[in-house]
């Protein structure tokens, strides 16, 4: 059962619901139990639903296609991930920067679509952008090293801070944090910022276009370090679902001010009237 709401407000009284996808709505190519009933139930009640992900290997269109295949048709406008937040920040705050993306195709394509210049020449790189990259190799590390350490001109940023991406069956795959760590260890610099959860900027993206204050929205996810921390830092209520990365014991061990508002065995425990 959920913990008592810190605002003494029944769970069905939230004005918008924001969901992590990986490990919360689905795992691999399977919907998690109760996810479809919950999302459909919220939509039937006219409650806005939004989806977030720290995975930069797909763009929002690919996520919309996946949700539709899984039986949850969703407009692409209701989906955001670090591909979106990264390109938006760079376009708004460093439009003239030359970026070296250590990233997969969706990130590279999004940078080009936003008019952001990319280069693999260390002498002209302003920002090394580390990401989930299954083609990462020593040559890319050398370019990042030269741009940051030798030419002393590039800043290090990352699309997301995740250590690994969970797979079905308890397996996983190293994520962007491993690439960031390699660059930090060799250059001695520290990553300046990342553009995924728990950065509260993701809250702004999730609630864009909705007349909903953060404190009237509920963030639902499976990771304490990203989903729940983003909610706490961004002024949202939060629900930790025990179908992915974090455990109830880990949640209980946090300082009280960092606790999720709810801890749930199944996501459909959030369904109004359940």
C-alpha positions in Angstrom: 0.0 0.0 0.0 1.2 3.6 -0.6 2.5 5.6 2.2 0.4 8.6 3.4 0.6 11.6 1.1 2.8 14.2 2.7 0.2 16.8 1.6 -2.7 14.7 3.0 -4.2 14.7 -0.5 -5.8 11.6 -1.9 -3.7 10.1 -4.7 -6.4 10.5 -7.3 -6.4 14.3 -6.8 -3.2 14.9 -8.7 -3.7 17.0 -11.8 -1.1 15.2 -14.0 0.9 12.0 -13.9 4.5 11.8 -15.3 5.9 8.3 -15.8 9.4 7.0 -16.4 9.2 4.3 -19.1 12.0 1.8 -18.7 11.4 -0.3 -15.7 8.1 1.5 -14.8 5.8 1.1 -17.8 7.7 -1.7 -19.5 10.8 -3.8 -19.3 12.3 -4.8 -22.6 9.5 -5.4 -25.0 6.8 -6.3 -22.4 4.4 -4.0 -20.6 4.7 -4.4 -16.8 1.7 -5.7 -14.9 -1.0 -3.1 -14.5 0.6 -0.4 -16.7 -2.0 -0.5 -19.5 -4.9 -0.5 -17.1 -3.5 2.5 -15.2 -2.7 4.7 -18.2 -6.0 3.9 -19.8 -7.8 4.6 -16.5 -6.1 8.0 -16.0 -6.9 9.0 -19.6 -10.5 8.0 -19.2 -10.7 10.4 -16.2 -9.2 13.2 -18.3 -6.0 13.3 -16.3 -2.9 14.3 -18.4 -0.3 11.6 -18.8 3.3 12.3 -19.8 6.3 10.0 -20.3 10.0 10.6 -19.6 13.2 8.6 -20.2 16.9 9.0 -19.7 17.6 6.7 -22.6 19.1 8.7 -25.4 19.2 5.8 -27.9 15.7 6.6 -29.2 14.0 9.8 -30.1 10.4 10.6 -28.9 9.0 9.3 -32.2 10.6 5.9 -31.6 9.2 5.8 -28.1 5.7 6.6 -29.5 6.0 3.8 -31.9 7.1 1.4 -29.1 4.2 2.4 -26.9 1.8 1.9 -29.7 3.2 -1.6 -30.4 2.7 -2.4 -26.7 -0.9 -1.3 -26.8 -0.6 2.3 -25.4 -0.9 4.7 -28.3 0.6 8.0 -27.3 1.1 11.3 -29.1 4.8 12.1 -29.6 4.2 15.4 -27.9 3.5 13.6 -24.6 7.0 12.0 -24.6 10.4 13.6 -23.8 13.8 12.2 -23.1 17.4 13.3 -22.9 17.6 13.7 -26.7 15.0 16.5 -26.3 16.4 18.2 -23.2 20.0 18.1 -24.4 19.3 19.7 -27.8 17.0 22.3 -26.2 19.6 23.4 -23.7 22.4 23.5 -26.2 20.3 25.5 -28.7 19.2 28.0 -26.0 22.5 28.3 -24.0 25.4 27.4 -26.4 24.1 27.8 -29.9 27.5 28.6 -31.4 29.4 25.8 -29.5 31.0 23.1 -31.5 30.0 19.7 -30.0 31.8 16.3 -30.1 29.0 13.8 -29.4 30.1 10.5 -28.0 26.6 9.2 -28.7 24.4 7.1 -30.9 22.5 8.2 -34.0 19.4 9.8 -32.3 21.5 12.3 -30.4 23.7 13.1 -33.4 20.7 13.5 -35.7 18.9 15.8 -33.1 22.0 18.0 -32.8 22.1 18.4 -36.6 18.4 19.1 -36.8 18.8 21.8 -34.1 21.5 23.5 -36.2 24.3 22.6 -33.7 27.7 22.2 -35.2 29.5 18.9 -34.5 33.1 18.0 -35.0 35.7 15.3 -34.2 38.6 17.8 -34.4 39.9 18.4 -30.9 41.2 21.8 -31.8 37.7 23.2 -32.4 35.6 21.3 -29.9 33.9 23.4 -27.3 31.7 20.7 -25.6 32.4 17.0 -25.3 28.9 15.4 -24.9 29.1 12.0 -23.4 26.2 9.6 -23.8 25.1 6.0 -23.9 27.3 4.9 -26.9 27.7 1.2 -27.8 30.4 2.3 -30.3 32.6 4.0 -27.7 36.2 3.1 -28.3 39.7 4.4 -27.5 39.7 6.7 -30.6 36.7 8.6 -29.2 38.3 8.8 -25.8 41.5 10.2 -27.3 39.5 13.0 -29.1 37.8 13.9 -25.9 41.1 13.8 -24.0 42.8 16.0 -26.6 40.0 18.5 -26.6 39.8 18.8 -22.8 43.3 18.1 -21.6 45.6 19.1 -24.4 43.8 22.0 -26.0 42.2 23.0 -22.7 39.2 24.4 -24.4 36.4 21.9 -24.2 33.8 21.4 -21.4 32.4 18.0 -20.4 28.7 17.4 -20.4 26.5 14.3 -20.5 23.0 13.5 -21.8 22.2 11.5 -18.6 23.9 10.2 -15.4 22.8 6.6 -15.4 25.3 3.9 -14.5 23.5 1.2 -16.4 20.4 0.4 -18.4 18.3 -2.5 -17.0 17.3 -5.4 -19.1 14.8 -8.2 -18.5 16.0 -11.1 -16.4 18.1 -8.9 -14.1 20.8 -8.1 -16.7 21.9 -4.7 -17.8 24.2 -2.7 -20.1 26.7 0.1 -19.1 25.2 3.5 -19.6 26.6 7.1 -20.0 28.2 7.2 -16.5 30.8 4.7 -17.6 31.9 6.9 -20.5 31.8 10.1 -18.3 34.0 8.3 -15.7 36.6 7.3 -18.4 36.9 10.9 -19.5 37.0 12.3 -16.0 39.6 9.8 -14.9 41.9 10.6 -17.8 41.5 14.3 -18.0 41.0 15.2 -14.4 37.9 17.4 -15.1 34.5 16.9 -13.7 31.3 16.7 -15.8 29.7 20.1 -15.6 26.1 19.0 -16.1 23.8 16.4 -17.5 20.4 16.8 -19.2 18.5 13.9 -17.8 16.8 13.0 -14.6 17.3 14.0 -11.8 17.8 17.5 -13.3 14.6 19.4 -12.5 14.7 20.8 -16.1 13.1 17.5 -17.0 10.1 18.5 -14.8 9.7 21.6 -16.9 9.8 19.6 -20.1 7.3 17.1 -18.8 4.8 19.7 -17.7 5.3 22.0 -20.7 1.9 23.0 -22.2 0.0 21.9 -19.1 -1.5 24.4 -16.7 -0.2 22.3 -13.8 2.2 23.3 -11.0 4.9 20.8 -10.1 3.3 20.2 -6.6 0.1 19.1 -8.3 1.8 16.5 -10.4 3.0 13.0 -9.5 6.3 11.5 -10.8 6.2 7.7 -11.1 9.4 5.8 -11.5 11.6 2.9 -10.5 14.9 4.6 -9.7 15.6 6.6 -6.5 18.7 8.3 -7.8 17.0 9.7 -11.0 13.1 9.5 -11.0 12.5 10.1 -7.3 15.3 12.6 -6.8 14.1 14.7 -9.7 10.6 14.8 -8.1 12.0 15.8 -4.7 14.3 18.5 -6.2 11.5 19.7 -8.5 8.8 20.0 -5.9 6.7 17.0 -7.1 5.1 14.2 -5.2 6.6 10.8 -6.2 5.8 7.1 -6.4 8.5 4.5 -6.4 7.4 1.3 -8.2 9.2 -1.8 -7.2 9.3 -3.3 -10.7 12.7 -2.0 -11.7 16.0 -0.8 -10.2 15.4 0.4 -6.6 14.1 -1.5 -3.6 11.8 -0.6 -0.6 14.8 -1.1 1.7 16.9 1.4 -0.3 14.0 3.9 -0.1 13.6 3.5 3.6 17.4 4.1 4.1 17.2 7.6 2.6 16.9 10.7 4.7 13.2 11.5 5.4 13.2 14.5 3.1 14.3 12.3 0.2 11.7 9.6 0.7 9.2 8.9 -2.1 5.7 9.9 -1.3 4.5 6.4 -2.1 6.2 3.0 -2.5 4.1 0.6 -4.6 4.5 -3.1 -5.6 2.5 -2.6 -8.8 2.0 0.5 -10.8 -1.8 0.1 -11.0 -2.1 0.7 -7.3 -2.1 4.3 -8.4 -5.4 3.9 -10.3 -8.1 6.1 -8.7 -10.5 3.9 -6.8 -8.1 1.0 -6.7 
